C-alpha cells in the first residue's frame, strides 16, 4: 500500500459524508414539518462534521499542506471520490423557485440506503490499523447509528402508511437501488487498503447490509428490488451530472474569493 492509496481511501470517506451532507442541507427551511426540517439539518451537520475529520486526516497523510477547506472547495468534480448514491438529487423539487427541498420519500430512501451501509463500514473501521481512522470511526459510528434509526423509521412509516405513500416509497427505492452495488464492489485501492488492515473489503459488508435492509423492508411492507445492472464509477472520479451542480453551489464563494478568510 502506498501513501497515495491511503489518501485516496480517506478522500472516499470524506467525500461520501461531505457530498451527502451538502445534499441533505438543501432541505434546510423546506422540511415537510418543523421537527423534520431540524432533524435533516442535524444529520447534514453531523455528516459535514465527519467530512472535516476525514479530510483533515487526508491532508495530514498527504503531507502537501492541503487543508480540509482546500480539499472540500478547491477540487474539481473528477477529483471527488464519493459513491454515486450520495450525489443523487432529492427528487422532483417541491420547495419552490429556490430549487431547495425535493421529494421527501426520495431523500429518505437515499439516506436509509447510505446509513445502512455506513453503519456497517464504520463498525469495521473502529479496528483500523490507522489509529486516527479508528478514533474517527468510533465517534462517527454513534452518529451514524442515530441516522440509520431515523431514516429506517421513516421508510417504515411511509411504506406501511397510505397506498400513496407506499407507492412513492417503493418507487424511490427502486430508482436508487442501482447505485447500491458500488458500495460493495472493491477496486485495487480497496484491496490494498484491506490487505494493510486500514479498512474492510467492501464485499464483506454485503451480508449485514442485506439482512438490515430486508428487516426494514419487511416491516415497511415494501419489496426488495431485484439485483441487476449496477452503476459504478464514483470512487474513481466518474460521476453523474448531478455532482457538478452540487459542487458549483457548494464551492461558489471559495472559488470566487480564493484565499479569503474571516
C-alpha positions as CSV (number, residue, x, y, z in Angstrom):
1,X,0.0,0.0,0.0
2,X,1.2,3.5,-0.9
3,X,0.6,6.9,0.6
4,X,-1.5,7.6,-2.5
5,X,-3.8,4.7,-1.6
6,X,-4.1,5.9,2.0
7,X,-5.1,9.4,0.8
8,X,-7.5,8.1,-1.8
9,X,-9.3,6.0,0.8
10,X,-9.6,8.9,3.2
11,X,-10.9,11.1,0.4
12,X,-13.6,8.4,-0.3
13,X,-14.6,8.5,3.4
14,X,-14.6,12.3,3.5
15,X,-16.3,12.9,0.1
16,X,-19.1,10.5,0.9
17,X,-20.0,12.4,4.1
18,X,-19.3,15.9,2.6
19,X,-21.5,15.4,-0.5
20,X,-24.2,13.5,1.4
21,X,-24.3,16.3,4.0
22,X,-24.4,19.0,1.3
23,X,-27.3,17.2,-0.4
24,X,-29.3,17.0,2.8
25,X,-28.7,20.6,3.6
26,X,-30.9,21.5,0.6
27,X,-33.8,20.7,2.9
28,X,-33.0,23.5,5.4
29,X,-36.1,25.6,5.7
30,X,-38.1,23.3,3.4
31,X,-38.8,20.2,5.6
32,X,-42.3,18.8,5.5
33,X,-42.7,19.6,9.2
34,X,-40.6,21.7,11.5
35,X,-39.4,18.7,13.5
36,X,-38.2,17.0,10.4
37,X,-36.6,20.2,9.0
38,X,-34.5,20.3,12.2
39,X,-33.7,16.6,12.1
40,X,-32.5,16.6,8.5
41,X,-30.4,19.7,9.2
42,X,-28.8,18.0,12.2
43,X,-27.9,14.9,10.1
44,X,-26.4,17.1,7.5
45,X,-24.3,18.9,10.1
46,X,-23.2,15.5,11.5
47,X,-22.1,14.3,8.1
48,X,-20.2,17.6,7.3
49,X,-18.5,17.3,10.7
50,X,-17.4,13.8,9.9
51,X,-16.1,15.1,6.5
52,X,-13.9,17.6,8.3
53,X,-12.3,14.8,10.3
54,X,-11.7,12.6,7.3
55,X,-10.4,15.4,5.0
56,X,-8.1,16.8,7.7
57,X,-6.6,13.3,8.1
58,X,-6.3,13.0,4.3
59,X,-4.3,16.3,4.2
60,X,-2.1,15.2,7.0
61,X,-1.3,11.9,5.4
62,X,-0.7,13.5,2.0
63,X,1.8,15.9,3.5
64,X,1.4,18.6,0.9
65,X,-0.1,21.3,3.1
66,X,-3.7,21.0,1.9
67,X,-6.3,21.7,4.5
68,X,-9.8,20.3,4.8
69,X,-11.1,23.5,3.1
70,X,-8.7,23.1,0.2
71,X,-9.9,19.5,-0.3
72,X,-13.5,20.4,0.0
73,X,-13.6,23.6,-2.1
74,X,-10.7,23.6,-4.5
75,X,-11.0,20.2,-6.2
76,X,-12.9,19.6,-9.4
77,X,-15.6,17.0,-9.7
78,X,-13.3,14.4,-11.3
79,X,-11.2,14.6,-8.1
80,X,-14.1,13.7,-5.9
81,X,-14.2,10.1,-4.7
82,X,-17.7,9.7,-3.3
83,X,-20.0,6.9,-4.3
84,X,-22.7,7.8,-6.8
85,X,-25.6,7.2,-4.3
86,X,-24.9,10.3,-2.2
87,X,-24.8,12.7,-5.0
88,X,-28.3,11.8,-6.4
89,X,-30.7,14.7,-6.1
90,X,-33.5,14.8,-3.6
91,X,-36.1,14.2,-6.3
92,X,-38.5,16.4,-8.0
93,X,-38.3,19.8,-6.4
94,X,-41.3,20.7,-4.2
95,X,-39.6,23.5,-2.4
96,X,-40.5,26.4,-4.7
97,X,-38.4,28.5,-7.0
98,X,-35.3,28.4,-4.8
99,X,-34.7,24.9,-6.0
100,X,-34.4,23.7,-2.4
101,X,-36.2,20.8,-0.8
102,X,-37.3,18.0,-3.1
103,X,-39.2,14.7,-2.7
104,X,-39.1,13.6,0.9
105,X,-39.5,10.0,0.0
106,X,-36.6,10.0,-2.3
107,X,-34.4,11.8,0.2
108,X,-35.3,9.2,2.9
109,X,-34.7,6.3,0.6
110,X,-31.3,7.5,-0.4
111,X,-30.4,8.3,3.2
112,X,-31.6,5.0,4.5
113,X,-29.6,3.0,1.9
114,X,-26.5,5.1,2.7
115,X,-27.0,4.9,6.5
116,X,-27.4,1.1,6.4
117,X,-24.1,0.7,4.6
118,X,-22.4,3.5,6.6
119,X,-23.1,1.9,10.0
120,X,-21.5,-1.4,8.8
121,X,-18.5,0.4,7.4
122,X,-17.8,2.4,10.5
123,X,-18.2,-0.7,12.7
124,X,-15.3,-2.3,10.8
125,X,-13.2,0.9,10.7
126,X,-13.1,1.1,14.5
127,X,-10.5,-1.7,14.3
128,X,-8.4,0.0,11.6
129,X,-4.7,-0.3,11.8
130,X,-4.6,3.5,11.3
131,X,-5.3,4.7,14.9
132,X,-6.7,8.0,13.7
133,X,-9.2,6.4,11.4
134,X,-10.2,4.1,14.2
135,X,-10.8,7.0,16.6
136,X,-12.8,9.0,14.0
137,X,-14.9,5.9,13.2
138,X,-15.7,5.3,16.8
139,X,-17.1,8.8,17.1
140,X,-18.9,8.7,13.7
141,X,-20.5,5.3,14.4
142,X,-22.5,6.7,17.2
143,X,-23.9,9.4,15.0
144,X,-24.5,7.0,12.1
145,X,-26.5,4.7,14.3
146,X,-28.9,7.5,15.1
147,X,-29.0,8.5,11.4
148,X,-30.0,4.9,10.5
149,X,-32.6,4.7,13.2
150,X,-34.2,7.9,11.9
151,X,-34.2,7.0,8.2
152,X,-35.3,3.4,8.8
153,X,-38.3,4.6,10.9
154,X,-39.4,6.9,8.1
155,X,-39.1,4.1,5.5
156,X,-41.4,2.0,7.7
157,X,-43.9,4.8,8.3
158,X,-44.1,5.7,4.7
159,X,-44.0,2.2,3.3
160,X,-46.7,0.9,5.8
161,X,-48.7,4.1,5.5
162,X,-51.3,5.1,2.9
163,X,-51.4,3.5,-0.5
164,X,-50.0,6.7,-1.9
165,X,-47.0,6.9,0.5
166,X,-46.4,3.1,0.0
167,X,-46.2,3.6,-3.8
168,X,-44.0,6.6,-3.6
169,X,-41.6,4.9,-1.2
170,X,-41.3,1.8,-3.4
171,X,-40.7,4.0,-6.4
172,X,-37.9,5.8,-4.6
173,X,-36.1,2.6,-3.5
174,X,-36.5,1.1,-6.9
175,X,-34.9,4.1,-8.6
176,X,-32.0,4.3,-6.2
177,X,-31.2,0.6,-6.0
178,X,-28.9,0.6,-9.0
179,X,-26.4,2.7,-7.0
180,X,-26.0,0.3,-4.1
181,X,-23.8,-2.2,-6.0
182,X,-20.9,0.3,-5.9
183,X,-20.9,0.2,-2.1
184,X,-19.7,-3.4,-2.2
185,X,-17.5,-3.5,-5.3
186,X,-13.8,-3.4,-4.4
187,X,-11.2,-1.9,-6.7
188,X,-7.4,-2.1,-6.5
189,X,-7.3,0.6,-3.8
190,X,-9.8,-1.2,-1.7
191,X,-7.9,-4.4,-2.0
192,X,-4.6,-2.8,-0.9
193,X,-6.3,-0.9,1.9
194,X,-7.9,-4.2,3.2
195,X,-4.5,-6.0,3.0
196,X,-2.9,-3.3,5.1
197,X,-5.7,-3.6,7.7
198,X,-6.8,0.0,7.3
199,X,-10.3,-0.7,6.0
200,X,-12.5,-3.7,5.2
201,X,-13.0,-5.4,1.9
202,X,-16.3,-3.7,0.7
203,X,-17.8,-7.1,-0.3
204,X,-17.6,-8.2,3.4
205,X,-20.2,-5.6,4.3
206,X,-22.9,-7.0,1.9
207,X,-24.4,-9.7,4.1
208,X,-25.0,-7.4,7.1
209,X,-26.4,-4.8,4.7
210,X,-28.8,-7.2,3.1
211,X,-30.0,-8.5,6.5
212,X,-30.7,-5.0,7.7
213,X,-32.4,-3.9,4.5
214,X,-34.6,-7.0,4.4
215,X,-35.7,-6.5,8.0
216,X,-36.8,-2.9,7.4
217,X,-38.5,-3.7,4.1
218,X,-40.5,-6.5,5.7
219,X,-41.8,-4.1,8.4
220,X,-42.5,-1.4,5.8
221,X,-44.4,-3.9,3.6
222,X,-42.1,-3.0,0.7
223,X,-40.4,-5.2,-1.9
224,X,-36.6,-5.5,-2.3
225,X,-35.7,-4.6,-5.9
226,X,-34.0,-7.3,-7.9
227,X,-30.2,-7.0,-8.2
228,X,-29.3,-6.2,-11.8
229,X,-27.0,-3.8,-13.6
230,X,-25.4,-1.5,-11.1
231,X,-23.9,1.9,-11.9
232,X,-20.4,2.5,-10.6
233,X,-17.5,4.9,-11.1
234,X,-17.8,7.4,-8.3
235,X,-14.8,6.1,-6.4
236,X,-12.7,6.6,-9.5
237,X,-14.0,10.1,-10.1
238,X,-16.6,9.2,-12.8
239,X,-19.7,11.0,-11.6
240,X,-23.2,11.7,-12.7
241,X,-24.1,15.2,-13.9
242,X,-25.7,15.9,-10.6
243,X,-22.4,16.3,-8.7
244,X,-21.3,19.3,-10.9
245,X,-24.3,21.3,-10.0
246,X,-23.9,20.5,-6.3
247,X,-20.3,21.5,-6.3
248,X,-21.0,24.7,-8.2
249,X,-23.2,25.8,-5.3
250,X,-21.0,24.5,-2.5
251,X,-17.8,25.9,-3.9
252,X,-19.0,29.2,-5.3
253,X,-17.7,31.6,-2.6
254,X,-14.4,29.9,-2.2
255,X,-13.8,29.8,-5.9
256,X,-14.9,33.4,-6.3
257,X,-12.8,34.8,-3.4
258,X,-9.9,32.4,-3.4
259,X,-8.0,32.6,-0.1
260,X,-10.5,34.8,1.6
261,X,-10.8,34.4,5.4
262,X,-12.9,35.9,8.1
